[in-house]
Amino acid sequence: MAESSRRPIAVFDIDNTLADTAHRQRFLERKPRDWDAFFAAAPHDPPIAEGVALAVANARECEIVYLTGRPERCRRDTLAWLQEYGLPEGRVHMRRNADRRPARHTKLEILRRLAERCEVRVLVDDDELVCDDAERAGFTVVRARWADRSAALEQAQEGEGRT
């Protein structure tokens, strides 16, 4: 049951929702995939104007929560990136370093935990499978379709549980 005195939550994914990963997706197109290089390049992601504007707008009425498939070892770089580009302050939920479950499972689990303590007003995410599962679970979803789709990234999100 949500507490009525708390502000609702707006939940934002980071990669390809707020941060444009196109410049580093080449590391996922290799065999084997170069995960270290992929995540090391994340601090150089340009912001995506549509996603940033939506986060800023939602921050007027909602507490912002970031829900990313990035591994915990990327926390310092992720927090620095959010601050550098003026994203609203908010808690950041990251994947445990050894967690290889598909993003749709890990994110839905966290969304449900968040909903136990507060109203989740919206989830903004680019992963269609995450969005589908969240909608089926009763969450309001905005599909972040403003970044170019990457087959390599989609496979990584679903098949390898890496982001």
C-alpha positions as CSV (number, residue, x, y, z in Angstrom):
1,M,0.0,0.0,0.0
2,A,1.4,3.4,-1.0
3,E,1.8,6.1,1.5
4,S,-0.4,9.1,0.5
5,S,1.9,11.7,2.1
6,R,4.8,10.8,-0.2
7,R,5.4,12.3,-3.6
8,P,4.8,9.8,-6.5
9,I,7.8,8.3,-8.2
10,A,8.9,8.7,-11.8
11,V,11.3,6.0,-12.8
12,F,13.8,6.5,-15.6
13,D,16.1,4.1,-17.4
14,I,19.5,5.6,-18.4
15,D,21.0,3.9,-21.5
16,N,19.2,5.0,-24.6
17,T,16.6,6.8,-22.5
18,L,18.7,9.6,-21.1
19,A,22.2,8.7,-22.4
20,D,22.9,8.0,-26.1
21,T,25.0,4.8,-26.2
22,A,25.4,4.7,-30.0
23,H,29.1,5.6,-29.9
24,R,29.9,2.5,-27.7
25,Q,27.6,-0.1,-29.1
26,R,30.5,-1.2,-31.4
27,F,31.9,-3.0,-28.4
28,L,28.9,-5.2,-28.3
29,E,29.1,-6.1,-32.0
30,R,32.4,-7.9,-31.6
31,K,32.8,-11.5,-30.8
32,P,33.4,-11.9,-27.9
33,R,31.6,-8.7,-26.7
34,D,33.9,-6.3,-24.9
35,W,31.9,-5.4,-21.8
36,D,34.7,-3.6,-20.1
37,A,35.2,-1.2,-23.0
38,F,31.4,-0.8,-23.4
39,F,31.0,0.3,-19.8
40,A,34.3,2.3,-19.7
41,A,33.0,4.5,-22.5
42,A,29.7,5.3,-20.7
43,P,31.0,8.6,-19.2
44,H,31.3,9.9,-22.8
45,D,27.6,9.3,-23.7
46,P,25.9,12.4,-24.9
47,P,22.6,13.2,-23.2
48,I,19.3,12.6,-25.1
49,A,17.4,15.9,-25.0
50,E,13.9,14.3,-25.1
51,G,14.7,12.0,-22.1
52,V,16.4,14.7,-20.1
53,A,13.5,17.2,-20.6
54,L,11.0,14.5,-19.5
55,A,13.0,13.8,-16.4
56,V,13.3,17.5,-15.5
57,A,9.5,18.0,-16.1
58,N,8.6,15.0,-14.0
59,A,10.8,16.2,-11.2
60,R,8.4,19.1,-10.6
61,E,5.8,16.7,-9.2
62,C,7.6,13.4,-8.6
63,E,10.6,12.0,-6.9
64,I,12.9,10.8,-9.6
65,V,14.4,7.2,-9.4
66,Y,16.9,5.9,-11.9
67,L,16.6,2.2,-12.7
68,T,19.4,0.9,-14.9
69,G,20.7,-2.4,-16.1
70,R,24.2,-1.1,-15.7
71,P,26.2,-3.1,-13.1
72,E,26.9,-1.7,-9.7
73,R,30.6,-1.3,-10.6
74,C,29.6,1.6,-12.8
75,R,28.0,3.6,-10.0
76,R,30.6,6.3,-9.7
77,D,30.6,7.0,-13.4
78,T,26.8,6.9,-13.6
79,L,26.4,9.4,-10.8
80,A,29.0,11.7,-12.2
81,W,27.2,11.6,-15.6
82,L,23.8,12.4,-14.2
83,Q,25.2,15.4,-12.3
84,E,27.3,16.6,-15.3
85,Y,24.2,16.8,-17.5
86,G,21.9,18.4,-14.9
87,L,19.6,15.5,-14.3
88,P,17.4,15.7,-11.2
89,E,18.7,14.2,-8.0
90,G,17.4,10.7,-7.3
91,R,18.1,7.3,-6.1
92,V,19.9,5.0,-8.6
93,H,19.1,1.3,-8.7
94,M,21.7,-0.7,-10.5
95,R,22.2,-4.4,-11.3
96,R,24.4,-6.4,-8.9
97,N,27.7,-7.1,-10.7
98,A,27.0,-10.8,-11.0
99,D,23.3,-10.6,-11.9
100,R,22.8,-11.9,-15.4
101,R,18.9,-12.1,-15.4
102,P,17.2,-10.3,-18.3
103,A,16.5,-6.6,-17.7
104,R,12.8,-7.2,-17.8
105,H,13.0,-9.4,-14.8
106,T,15.3,-7.3,-12.7
107,K,13.6,-4.0,-13.4
108,L,10.1,-5.4,-12.8
109,E,11.2,-6.8,-9.5
110,I,12.5,-3.3,-8.4
111,L,9.4,-1.6,-9.7
112,R,7.2,-3.8,-7.6
113,R,9.3,-3.1,-4.5
114,L,9.1,0.7,-5.2
115,A,5.3,0.4,-5.6
116,E,5.0,-1.2,-2.2
117,R,6.0,2.1,-0.5
118,C,4.9,4.8,-2.9
119,E,2.9,5.4,-6.1
120,V,4.9,4.8,-9.2
121,R,3.5,7.4,-11.6
122,V,5.5,6.4,-14.7
123,L,8.3,4.2,-16.0
124,V,10.3,5.6,-18.9
125,D,12.4,3.0,-20.7
126,D,13.6,2.1,-24.2
127,D,13.6,-1.7,-23.7
128,E,10.4,-2.9,-25.3
129,L,10.3,-6.1,-23.3
130,V,10.7,-4.2,-20.0
131,C,7.9,-1.9,-21.1
132,D,5.6,-4.8,-22.1
133,D,6.1,-6.6,-18.8
134,A,5.7,-3.3,-16.8
135,E,2.4,-2.5,-18.6
136,R,1.1,-6.1,-18.0
137,A,1.9,-5.6,-14.3
138,G,-0.2,-2.4,-14.3
139,F,2.4,0.3,-14.5
140,T,2.1,3.4,-16.7
141,V,4.9,3.4,-19.3
142,V,6.4,5.9,-21.6
143,R,8.4,4.1,-24.3
144,A,11.6,5.9,-25.0
145,R,11.8,5.6,-28.7
146,W,14.0,8.6,-29.4
147,A,17.3,6.7,-29.7
148,D,18.4,4.4,-32.5
149,R,17.7,0.8,-31.9
150,S,20.6,-1.6,-31.6
151,A,20.2,-5.3,-32.2
152,A,23.4,-6.0,-30.2
153,L,22.2,-4.0,-27.2
154,E,18.8,-5.7,-27.3
155,Q,20.4,-9.1,-27.3
156,A,22.6,-8.0,-24.4
157,Q,19.6,-6.8,-22.4
158,E,17.5,-9.9,-22.9
159,G,19.9,-12.7,-23.7
160,E,23.0,-11.9,-21.6
161,G,21.6,-9.8,-18.8
162,R,24.4,-7.3,-19.0
163,T,22.6,-4.0,-19.3
